[in-house]
Amino acid sequence: MQRMAMLAALSLGACATLPPPAPEPHVTVEIADLTLTTVSGRAALRQRVAAAAHQFCRLYGAEFTPIESREDPWYCPDMMRSEIMYRMTPSTRRAYAIARREAGIRGRDL
């Protein structure tokens, strides 16, 4: 019985020495300074979304991209763009869609 209690205490002690988990990486796109009713403001929004998605994928793409999708160079940027768009307000999402049309971008291009 003492051995069981000692083993349990050692197990709990080993768990207590683990470092705290690292925070999950995230993407932030600043838009407060943009006027989304203008062509230049929408273009800046599109460029910021593209830059944020590409930067995230350069840093963390191998970590977040499933093995079967690693041959697809657009997988990570496309998924990050979708994640960024999910967090946008409806009016910002509309402005982003208009910006893509104004830039002549279709499909998976950012």
C-alpha positions in Angstrom: 0.0 0.0 0.0 2.9 2.4 0.8 4.4 1.6 -2.6 1.2 2.6 -4.3 1.0 5.9 -2.4 4.7 6.6 -3.2 4.2 5.8 -6.9 1.1 8.1 -7.0 3.0 10.9 -5.3 6.0 10.5 -7.7 3.7 10.5 -10.7 2.0 13.7 -9.5 5.4 15.3 -8.8 6.6 14.5 -12.3 3.5 16.2 -13.8 4.0 19.3 -11.7 7.4 20.0 -13.3 6.1 20.2 -16.8 6.4 23.7 -18.4 3.1 25.4 -19.2 1.9 24.9 -22.8 2.9 27.5 -25.3 0.1 29.8 -26.5 -1.3 28.9 -29.9 -0.1 31.1 -32.7 -2.6 33.5 -34.1 -3.0 36.1 -36.8 -4.0 39.8 -36.3 -4.9 42.1 -39.2 -5.2 45.8 -38.1 -8.0 47.5 -40.0 -8.9 50.4 -37.7 -6.9 52.9 -39.8 -8.5 51.8 -43.1 -11.5 53.5 -44.9 -13.2 50.5 -46.4 -15.5 52.6 -48.5 -12.6 53.6 -50.7 -10.8 51.6 -53.4 -7.5 52.2 -51.7 -8.8 51.2 -48.3 -10.1 48.0 -49.6 -6.9 47.3 -51.5 -4.9 47.8 -48.3 -7.3 45.4 -46.5 -6.7 42.7 -49.2 -2.9 43.3 -49.0 -2.9 43.0 -45.2 -4.9 39.8 -45.2 -2.6 38.3 -47.8 0.6 39.4 -46.0 -0.7 38.1 -42.6 -1.7 34.7 -44.2 1.7 34.3 -45.9 3.6 35.4 -42.8 1.7 32.9 -40.6 2.3 30.1 -43.1 6.0 30.9 -43.4 6.3 30.6 -39.6 3.8 27.8 -38.7 2.7 26.3 -42.0 4.5 23.0 -41.5 2.9 22.7 -38.1 -0.6 23.3 -39.2 -0.8 21.8 -42.7 -1.8 18.1 -42.8 0.8 15.9 -44.3 -1.4 15.0 -47.3 -1.8 18.7 -48.2 1.8 19.8 -47.9 2.4 19.5 -51.6 -0.3 22.1 -52.2 1.4 25.6 -51.9 -2.0 27.3 -51.5 -3.4 25.1 -48.7 -2.1 27.0 -45.7 -2.6 30.6 -47.1 -6.1 29.7 -48.2 -7.0 28.2 -44.8 -5.5 31.2 -43.0 -7.5 33.6 -45.3 -10.6 31.7 -44.4 -9.8 31.9 -40.7 -9.2 35.7 -41.0 -12.4 36.2 -42.9 -14.3 34.1 -40.3 -13.3 36.6 -37.7 -14.2 39.7 -39.8 -17.5 41.6 -39.3 -20.0 41.2 -42.1 -19.2 44.7 -43.4 -15.5 44.0 -43.4 -16.0 40.7 -45.2 -18.0 42.5 -47.9 -15.3 45.1 -48.3 -12.7 42.3 -48.6 -14.8 40.5 -51.3 -15.2 43.8 -53.2 -11.4 44.3 -52.9 -10.7 40.9 -54.5 -13.1 41.6 -57.3 -11.5 45.1 -57.9 -8.1 43.5 -58.0 -9.3 40.8 -60.5 -8.5 38.0 -58.1 -10.3 34.7 -58.4 -10.1 31.4 -56.7 -7.4 30.7 -54.2 -5.2 33.6 -54.9 -4.9 36.0 -52.0 
